[in-house]
Amino acid sequence: MTFKLIISGDSDFTNYDLLKKNVFKLLNSKTKSKNIEIVSDVTEGAAMLGQRFSAEFGYEVAEFPKKNMESDHLLYLFNMLMAGYADSCICFWNGEPGKTERMIDLYDSLGLDLTVIVY
């Protein structure tokens, strides 16, 4: 069985070492599966670092390209689609109100296994 992990967060997040450390910690605690798929919305920041992580360690990637998603309603539906696909999410957040906070609140309300790293 494949464990599907969303790596997401702020578009200005650039700390690859922090991401790598926390993703490994999460994977070690959540799954013994050798089949891991990284789920990405193909945006700048945390999602792109998640793709870099998957390439470095040989994990498959499921891309959910987020194009023309400026309205809150479309972002809400898009995030629901990703949450329905994934088993878990790790999110890198600067702690400020905005799109990342709304995504975290949605995933939490849906009961998605969620880890938030405030940097």
C-alpha positions as CSV (number, residue, x, y, z in Angstrom):
1,M,0.0,0.0,0.0
2,T,1.3,3.5,-0.9
3,F,1.5,6.2,1.8
4,K,0.5,9.5,0.2
5,L,2.0,12.7,1.8
6,I,1.2,16.2,0.9
7,I,4.2,18.5,1.4
8,S,2.8,22.1,1.3
9,G,3.0,25.5,2.9
10,D,4.1,29.0,2.3
11,S,5.3,30.0,-1.1
12,D,8.3,31.8,0.4
13,F,9.5,28.8,2.4
14,T,13.1,28.0,1.3
15,N,14.7,26.0,4.2
16,Y,15.3,22.6,2.5
17,D,17.2,21.2,5.5
18,L,14.3,21.9,7.9
19,L,11.9,20.3,5.4
20,K,14.0,17.2,4.9
21,K,14.5,16.7,8.7
22,N,10.8,17.0,9.4
23,V,9.6,14.9,6.5
24,F,11.9,12.1,7.5
25,K,10.7,12.3,11.1
26,L,7.1,12.2,10.0
27,L,7.6,9.3,7.6
28,N,9.5,7.3,10.3
29,S,6.6,7.8,12.7
30,K,3.7,7.3,10.3
31,T,4.5,4.5,8.0
32,K,6.7,1.4,7.5
33,S,5.7,1.4,3.9
34,K,8.5,1.5,1.3
35,N,5.9,2.9,-1.2
36,I,5.7,6.6,-0.6
37,E,4.2,9.1,-2.9
38,I,4.7,12.9,-2.4
39,V,1.7,14.9,-3.3
40,S,2.5,18.4,-4.7
41,D,0.4,21.4,-5.8
42,V,3.4,22.4,-8.0
43,T,3.8,25.9,-6.5
44,E,6.8,27.8,-5.3
45,G,8.2,27.3,-1.8
46,A,7.4,24.2,0.3
47,A,5.7,22.3,-2.5
48,M,8.8,22.7,-4.8
49,L,11.1,21.7,-2.0
50,G,8.9,18.6,-1.6
51,Q,9.4,17.7,-5.2
52,R,13.2,18.2,-4.7
53,F,13.0,15.8,-1.7
54,S,11.1,13.2,-3.7
55,A,13.7,13.4,-6.6
56,E,16.6,13.1,-4.2
57,F,15.2,10.1,-2.4
58,G,13.4,8.4,-5.3
59,Y,9.8,8.8,-4.3
60,E,7.0,9.0,-6.8
61,V,5.2,12.4,-7.2
62,A,1.5,13.0,-7.7
63,E,1.1,16.5,-9.1
64,F,-2.0,18.6,-8.6
65,P,-1.1,21.8,-10.5
66,K,-2.6,24.8,-8.9
67,K,-3.3,27.1,-11.8
68,N,-5.7,30.1,-11.9
69,M,-6.7,29.4,-8.3
70,E,-7.0,33.0,-7.1
71,S,-10.6,32.8,-5.7
72,D,-11.0,31.4,-2.2
73,H,-13.8,29.1,-3.4
74,L,-11.6,27.5,-6.1
75,L,-8.7,27.1,-3.6
76,Y,-11.1,25.5,-1.1
77,L,-12.3,22.9,-3.7
78,F,-8.7,22.3,-4.9
79,N,-7.5,21.7,-1.3
80,M,-10.5,19.3,-0.7
81,L,-9.4,17.3,-3.8
82,M,-5.9,17.0,-2.5
83,A,-7.0,16.1,1.0
84,G,-9.2,13.3,-0.4
85,Y,-6.3,11.9,-2.3
86,A,-3.7,11.9,0.5
87,D,-3.2,10.1,3.7
88,S,-1.3,12.8,5.5
89,C,0.0,16.4,5.2
90,I,3.0,18.2,6.5
91,C,2.7,22.0,6.2
92,F,5.5,24.6,6.6
93,W,3.8,27.8,7.8
94,N,5.2,31.2,8.9
95,G,2.4,31.6,11.4
96,E,0.8,34.5,9.6
97,P,-2.9,34.7,8.5
98,G,-3.4,33.9,4.8
99,K,-3.9,31.0,2.3
100,T,-1.7,28.6,4.2
101,E,-3.6,29.1,7.4
102,R,-6.9,28.5,5.6
103,M,-5.6,25.3,4.1
104,I,-4.4,24.1,7.5
105,D,-7.9,24.9,9.0
106,L,-9.6,23.0,6.1
107,Y,-7.4,19.9,6.4
108,D,-7.9,19.9,10.2
109,S,-11.7,20.2,9.8
110,L,-11.6,17.3,7.3
111,G,-9.7,15.1,9.8
112,L,-6.6,14.7,7.5
113,D,-3.6,13.6,9.5
114,L,-1.8,17.0,9.7
115,T,1.6,18.1,10.9
116,V,2.3,21.8,11.0
117,I,5.8,23.1,11.3
118,V,5.8,26.8,12.2
119,Y,9.2,28.3,11.2
